Amino acid sequence: MHEIAQAIDPAIRVLYVDIDPVAVVASNQILMGNPTCRAIEADFTRPQLLLDALTRGDLATVIDLNRPTALLYCSVLQLVPHDLIDSVVAPIRDRLVPGSALTISHPGTAVTDGYDESSVSSVAEVYRTTAAADIVMRSDAQLAALFGDFEFIEPGLVSTNGDRSLASRTPTPPNLCCPRCEGE
């Protein structure tokens, strides 16, 4: 992600969050020499701890939530049960200032409706065995609700299986914090 963002603007700052300490070490080795990018070990399902970390020490120099920030939840929210999803997304989403962006990639029921039950079950079983977690599918309405007061921008809530051109899109804000729908 940081390569794409910094190709647009080398001053863009990126923070990756991963629960796997090995992934964090490997990521920070890749990011070595890039003072505006960092990976930290944290649990994205505990957003208050992330928010607290962003106000302390050197992480505050990487991501400044008082500036427009792009928050990306990349293929992780499907691991959060329905009864916890708002408590995971809302604290950080609601802290973002005007001009910020939120992107979510998440398998939805609209996508899975196009496949037979056994195919969907097979994919769910792969997640269950490799990630030790169940996939939680959400409807378009449930996914849209995760954006709170954000306004959708083009292309909005879409299936990533579709063909669309992003060539005319404007760059993201100067901060990029990594958790497909888009809103600002």
PyMOL commands that set and color helices and strands:
alter all, ss='L'
color gray80, all
select helices_A, chain A and resi 2-8+21-31+47-54+59-62+77-79+85-93+109-112+117-130+140-145
alter helices_A, ss='H'
color red, helices_A
select strands_A, chain A and resi 13-18+37-41+69-74+101-105+175-178+181-183
alter strands_A, ss='S'
color yellow, strands_A
deselect
rebuild
show_as cartoon
